[in-house]
Amino acid sequence: MRASALALTERLERVDWVSSFDRTGSRVALMREFMRRSALWAQETRYGEWPFFDIAGHIDPAARIDADIVSVISGKIGLHQPVIIETIEWALNFAVLSDIRTDLADLPSPFEPLVQMYERGGTFNLDAAGHIEVDTAAIPKGSIEQALERVPLDLDERSLNALDGG
């Protein structure tokens, strides 16, 4: 495993997946930033699915993380939500892609906000009405165009803590 994929694997293994609800503000903002970045990459790859998709697979299908690594991570953390396991795999695939390709579009890392959202306290759910549920907040999916209009989020810890009232 190369540097980016190894570092991301280690980060994901350290996540406390139990929701605490004390960082909902930053977690909602991070999900929205993930959606904005995913929209940028969907536009770049001309892929219609959004916001949850295997970006690396649409750029270079050879950029794959070993399936055993995903199984080990999901087993260690006891995750059974398919969408969460898929986003972990897709984030790791993108890390592999970043390690093997130097010709990627000059766009922000698509999965970094989602990984930080996980690191700040748990997962998310998708409801039947098309909302993305982060803690107690329901975020409407909206459109790619709406996501592209969002102002980029500063991902530094101080800015994120301020969103949580800290």
Buried (B, 14 or more C-beta within 10 A) or exposed (E): BEEBBBEBBEBBEEBEBEBEEBBBBBBBBBBBBBBBBBBBBBBBBEBEEBBBBBBBBBBBEEBBBEEEBBEEBBEEBEBEBEEBBBBBBBBBBBBBBBBBEEEBEEEBBBBBBBBBBBBBBBBBEBEEEEBBBBBEBBBEBBEBEEBBEBEEBEBEEEEBBEBBEE
